[in-house]
Amino acid sequence: MDSSLLQLEGKSVLVVGGGQGIGESTAKLLARVGCRVAVADAVQERAERVAAAVANLGQPSTAIVGNVLEEGQARDVVERAEREIGGLDALVTTIGQASFNSILDMTPEQWDHDHRKNLRHFFFTAQAAARSLISRGKSGSMVCITSVGGMQSAPNHASYGAAKAGLINLVRTMAVEWAPHNIRVNAIAPGSITTPRIPATPERVERTQQSLIPAKRLGTGDEVGKAALFLLSDLASYVTGHTLPVDGGWMAAYLLGIPHVPPTGTLDATAGAIRPQ
Ligand SMILES: NC(=O)c1ccc[n+]([C@@H]2O[C@H](COP(=O)([O-])OP(=O)(O)OC[C@H]3O[C@@H](n4cnc5c(N)ncnc54)[C@H](O)[C@@H]3O)[C@@H](O)[C@H]2O)c1
């Protein structure tokens, strides 16, 4: 495809959570179509590794370390990105994590954890980015990562599902409030994706093959990143407030039944495994 159709060349994009997984894939794809990329992550080594990969692809880049769950740090991350890659035209945020438990057994800590991890970062970084764009009279585009878990009921997954559904609504409201400023805001709802945090274990691959997910396979970070590129690009110039499932047909199959019930337990972020309660 003629990548000039995307109109992304030379744009400055901040990818929050860009140090790994879907964020890393998105940062590298953005670099391949000519974007300057600021890679923000709570883990320094991750941010630096992906920023170096962007630089290897020939694009200006910077690594920014910060915890964007804190409003002040989210603002700093946005300001640093603007300074270090020469402006800010677009924002991608990918942060999110799930607790797995039934509603009856769910603890206040699990509920709060999922709402903090899945909602706060986008609210504060998008708010800071929009304030900056509007004050400079610039148009812009933003994409966050929600989940199919925010579009359907989510047994053993209620706090994550509710937070991800909140993100879908937040995106709609931002899209409406900021449309007069030519700022588009969209979300992607991935299905089952292979990432370093949730790898393609044999058990997960088999569960996917036996599920009602029509594609019968896990998706990749690149497949989500390509959808982010589309939503950020000029190809989506009339798309705002939308949530795009990237799910191998999961949401379509959901009309037939529940394709995939996660086991109870807490997701172990380091091992990518489900720890039973
Ligand atoms: N992998 C899947 O199957 C799947 C399915 C549906 C939705 N999702 C969603 O996709 C998104 C990305 O998933 P992933 O597996 O690529 O994530 P990941 O955990 O692999 O990567 C997220 C990155 O964000 C960084 N980060 C975490 N908290 C941060 C903070 N407070 N401030 C700054 N950086 C922080 C982490 O260090 C990490 O590098 C998540 O929102 C997740 O809920 C994933």
Ligand as a Chemical Component Dictionary entry (heavy atoms), coordinates in Angstrom:
data_LIG
# 
_chem_comp.id                   LIG 
_chem_comp.type                 NON-POLYMER 
_chem_comp.pdbx_formal_charge   0 
_chem_comp.three_letter_code    LIG 
# 
loop_
_chem_comp_atom.comp_id 
_chem_comp_atom.atom_id 
_chem_comp_atom.alt_atom_id 
_chem_comp_atom.type_symbol 
_chem_comp_atom.charge 
_chem_comp_atom.model_Cartn_x 
_chem_comp_atom.model_Cartn_y 
_chem_comp_atom.model_Cartn_z 
_chem_comp_atom.pdbx_ordinal 
LIG N1  N1  N 0  -3.046 -9.515  25.474 1  
LIG C1  C1  C 0  -4.338 -9.727  25.350 2  
LIG O1  O1  O 0  -4.809 -10.835 25.061 3  
LIG C2  C2  C 0  -5.293 -8.575  25.535 4  
LIG C3  C3  C 0  -6.649 -8.781  25.273 5  
LIG C4  C4  C 0  -7.525 -7.736  25.430 6  
LIG C5  C5  C 0  -7.059 -6.508  25.835 7  
LIG N2  N2  N 1  -5.748 -6.335  26.105 8  
LIG C6  C6  C 0  -5.300 -5.032  26.558 9  
LIG O2  O2  O 0  -4.240 -4.590  25.741 10 
LIG C7  C7  C 0  -3.432 -3.689  26.483 11 
LIG C8  C8  C 0  -1.966 -4.036  26.272 12 
LIG O3  O3  O 0  -1.742 -5.349  26.695 13 
LIG P1  P1  P 0  -0.259 -5.938  26.665 14 
LIG O4  O4  O 0  -0.388 -7.383  27.012 15 
LIG O5  O5  O -1 0.424  -5.527  25.426 16 
LIG O6  O6  O 0  0.341  -5.146  27.937 17 
LIG P2  P2  P 0  1.747  -5.305  28.657 18 
LIG O7  O7  O 0  1.503  -5.412  30.092 19 
LIG O8  O8  O 0  2.573  -6.341  27.985 20 
LIG O9  O9  O 0  2.437  -3.907  28.344 21 
LIG C9  C9  C 0  2.034  -2.756  28.997 22 
LIG C10 C10 C 0  3.256  -1.864  29.205 23 
LIG O10 O10 O 0  2.799  -0.763  29.995 24 
LIG C11 C11 C 0  3.742  -0.510  31.015 25 
LIG N3  N3  N 0  3.024  0.075   32.168 26 
LIG C12 C12 C 0  2.230  -0.574  33.058 27 
LIG N4  N4  N 0  1.752  0.279   33.977 28 
LIG C13 C13 C 0  2.263  1.504   33.649 29 
LIG C14 C14 C 0  2.118  2.795   34.223 30 
LIG N5  N5  N 0  1.369  2.999   35.313 31 
LIG N6  N6  N 0  2.758  3.856   33.644 32 
LIG C15 C15 C 0  3.534  3.662   32.546 33 
LIG N7  N7  N 0  3.702  2.429   31.961 34 
LIG C16 C16 C 0  3.066  1.375   32.505 35 
LIG C17 C17 C 0  4.343  -1.855  31.354 36 
LIG O11 O11 O 0  5.639  -1.695  31.931 37 
LIG C18 C18 C 0  4.384  -2.539  29.987 38 
LIG O12 O12 O 0  5.620  -2.335  29.330 39 
LIG C19 C19 C 0  -3.927 -3.766  27.934 40 
LIG O13 O13 O 0  -4.742 -2.641  28.183 41 
LIG C20 C20 C 0  -4.759 -5.019  27.963 42 
LIG O14 O14 O 0  -5.794 -4.943  28.924 43 
LIG C21 C21 C 0  -4.848 -7.340  25.964 44 
# 
loop_
_chem_comp_bond.comp_id 
_chem_comp_bond.atom_id_1 
_chem_comp_bond.atom_id_2 
_chem_comp_bond.value_order 
_chem_comp_bond.pdbx_ordinal 
LIG N1  C1  SING 1  
LIG C1  O1  DOUB 2  
LIG C1  C2  SING 3  
LIG C2  C3  SING 4  
LIG C2  C21 DOUB 5  
LIG C3  C4  DOUB 6  
LIG C4  C5  SING 7  
LIG C5  N2  DOUB 8  
LIG N2  C6  SING 9  
LIG N2  C21 SING 10 
LIG C6  O2  SING 11 
LIG C6  C20 SING 12 
LIG O2  C7  SING 13 
LIG C7  C8  SING 14 
LIG C7  C19 SING 15 
LIG C8  O3  SING 16 
LIG O3  P1  SING 17 
LIG P1  O4  DOUB 18 
LIG P1  O5  SING 19 
LIG P1  O6  SING 20 
LIG O6  P2  SING 21 
LIG P2  O7  DOUB 22 
LIG P2  O8  SING 23 
LIG P2  O9  SING 24 
LIG O9  C9  SING 25 
LIG C9  C10 SING 26 
LIG C10 O10 SING 27 
LIG C10 C18 SING 28 
LIG O10 C11 SING 29 
LIG C11 N3  SING 30 
LIG C11 C17 SING 31 
LIG N3  C12 SING 32 
LIG N3  C16 SING 33 
LIG C12 N4  DOUB 34 
LIG N4  C13 SING 35 
LIG C13 C14 SING 36 
LIG C13 C16 DOUB 37 
LIG C14 N5  SING 38 
LIG C14 N6  DOUB 39 
LIG N6  C15 SING 40 
LIG C15 N7  DOUB 41 
LIG N7  C16 SING 42 
LIG C17 O11 SING 43 
LIG C17 C18 SING 44 
LIG C18 O12 SING 45 
LIG C19 O13 SING 46 
LIG C19 C20 SING 47 
LIG C20 O14 SING 48 
# 
